């Protein structure tokens, strides 16, 4: 059996202060003592369509190759999978990074 690293991808609606965003959550970085960033929130890129496209564009920028996607229709969530366990979620020009506890 091959193990994969999972990312939960979800859309965040616009608020009075922020536009539409996409949140990527690294499901392996769940420990409070983890040295990895647990999530990254991206501003919506209007040249792309879906939350999967938004996330895939980000992963291409930081060098993570996505192997497959899983759609959870019951909870309306998308999970992207990779065999890359070394590349961390990274900070970029239009990315707001937040380390969660």
C-alpha positions in Angstrom: 0.0 0.0 0.0 1.3 3.4 -0.9 0.8 6.3 1.6 -0.1 9.7 0.3 -0.1 13.2 2.0 -3.5 14.8 1.9 -4.6 18.4 1.6 -8.1 19.5 2.3 -9.2 22.3 0.0 -12.1 24.6 0.8 -13.5 27.8 -0.4 -14.1 30.8 1.9 -16.8 33.2 0.9 -16.2 37.0 0.8 -16.7 39.0 3.9 -17.1 42.8 4.5 -13.3 43.0 4.8 -11.9 40.2 2.6 -12.7 38.9 -0.9 -13.2 35.2 -1.8 -10.4 33.0 -0.7 -9.2 29.4 -0.8 -7.9 27.6 2.2 -5.4 24.7 1.9 -5.0 22.5 5.0 -2.1 20.1 5.3 -3.7 17.1 7.1 -0.4 15.7 8.2 0.5 18.8 10.2 -2.0 18.3 13.0 0.4 18.3 15.9 0.6 21.5 18.0 4.4 20.9 18.1 4.7 20.4 14.3 7.3 22.5 12.5 5.1 22.5 9.4 2.6 25.2 8.5 -0.8 23.6 8.9 -2.7 25.8 6.4 -2.3 28.6 3.9 -5.1 30.9 2.7 -4.9 32.2 -0.8 -6.7 35.2 -2.4 -9.0 34.1 -5.2 -7.3 34.2 -8.6 -10.1 35.2 -11.0 -8.2 33.8 -14.0 -8.9 30.3 -12.6 -12.2 28.6 -12.0 -12.6 26.1 -9.2 -11.1 25.6 -5.8 -9.2 22.7 -7.3 -7.7 24.9 -10.0 -6.8 27.5 -7.4 -5.0 24.9 -5.2 -3.3 23.2 -8.2 -1.9 26.5 -9.4 -0.5 27.1 -5.9 1.0 23.6 -5.7 2.7 24.1 -9.1 4.3 27.3 -7.8 5.8 25.6 -4.8 6.8 22.4 -6.5 4.3 19.9 -5.1 3.0 17.4 -7.7 -0.5 16.3 -7.1 -1.1 12.6 -7.7 -4.9 12.4 -7.4 -8.0 14.2 -6.1 -10.9 13.0 -4.0 -14.3 14.7 -3.9 -16.4 14.3 -0.7 -19.9 15.2 -2.0 -21.5 14.6 1.4 -19.5 17.4 3.0 -18.8 19.4 -0.2 -15.0 19.2 0.2 -12.1 18.4 -2.1 -8.9 16.5 -1.0 -5.7 16.6 -3.1 -3.1 13.9 -2.6 0.7 13.8 -3.2 3.5 11.5 -2.5 5.7 14.5 -1.6 6.2 14.5 2.2 9.1 17.0 2.2 7.9 20.2 0.6 6.1 22.5 3.1 3.3 25.0 2.4 5.2 28.2 1.6 4.8 31.9 1.7 4.4 33.8 -1.6 3.6 37.3 -2.8 -0.2 37.0 -2.8 -0.5 34.5 0.0 -1.5 35.1 3.5 0.2 32.5 5.7 -1.0 31.6 9.1 0.5 29.0 11.4 -2.3 27.5 13.5 -2.1 25.7 16.8 
